């Protein structure tokens, strides 16, 4: 088992990405290769950065964790826009917003726990 596979933040990021994928799959067909694809790429980027950063120094890992947080925020922005153009409902956006906040808190907490 790789180090990142043991991390709660990685497992949460994978679950978050799965939910983003499910939402993107419900977007209109004409968005398949634009907004939906961008949501998918941003969502999977969270766990990818956690995995990639897990090798090497703590300082380097922290940089990847910051990028992972940025990717979560990118998904939030896409979900906000998706609400504006009526691809999702407020309930979906609110639920994903809460999950994004939780994921960001956990990533930042884990990052603070790393020694430089």
N, C-alpha and C positions, 0 to 999 in steps of 0.2 A: 504494500500500500504506500502511495506517495504521501508526503507530509500534508499537502493541501487537502487531501481526501479526508483527513481527520479533523479538519477545521469546521466548526459550526458555521462560520461566515461563508465558507465555500458552499456548504449544503443549502443554506438560506438563499444564496445567490443563484444556485441552480433552480431552486423552487420558484424564485422570483422570475427568472428567465422563462421557465415553463409557462407561467401565467401570462407573461408578456407575449409569448408566442401564441397562446390561445386567443388573446385579444386581437393580435395582428391578423390572425387567420379569419377573423370576422369582419375585417375592413372590406370596403368595396373592392371588387376585382381590379379596377383600374389603379388601385393603390398597392397592388402586390409587389411591384418592383420599385416603389418609392417609399412612402411613409411607413408601410408595414415592414418592408425590408430594413429600414433604418431603425425601427423599434426593435426588431429581432437582433440586429447587429449590436446595438447599444446594450441590450439585455444580456446577451451571451458574453459581452466584453467584461462584465463585472466578474464572473467566475473565472474567465480566462486570465484576467489580471491578477486575481488572487493566486491562481495556480502558477502562473509564470513568475510572480514575485516571491513565491515560497522557497525558491532556491537562491542561495547567496546570502549577503549580509542583511542585517536588520534594517539598516539605513536604506538599502536598495528595496527591500520588501515594503517599507513605508511609502516609497515613491509609487510603487505599483498599487498599493492600497489607496493612495490618494487618487490615482487614475480610476480605480474601481468606483470610488465615490462619485467622481465626475461622470462616469457612465450611468450610474443610478440616476443622477440629476438629469442627464440627457433623456433617459426614459420618462422621467416626470414631465419634462418639457414637451416631449412628443405626446404624452397622454393628455396634457393640458390642451395642446393644439387639437388633438383628436376630439376632445370634448367640444371645443369651439366650432369645429366643422361637423359636429353631430355624428361622429363615427362611434362614440361610446357615450354612455349615460353617466350622470354625476355619481351614481352609486359605485360604478366601476372605477372611476377616477379616484373617488374618496378611499375606496378599499386599497387600491394600488398605492395611493399616496401614503397611507398608514404603513403599508409594508415597506415602502421605500424609506420612510423615516426610521423604522426599526432596523432595517439593513444598514443604513448609514451609521446609526448609533453604534451598532455592534462592530462594524468595520473600524470606526474611529476608536472605540474602546480597545479593540484588539491591537490596533496600531500603537496606541499609547503604552500597551503592555510590553511591547518589544524593546529590548535593550539595544542601544546604538553601538 
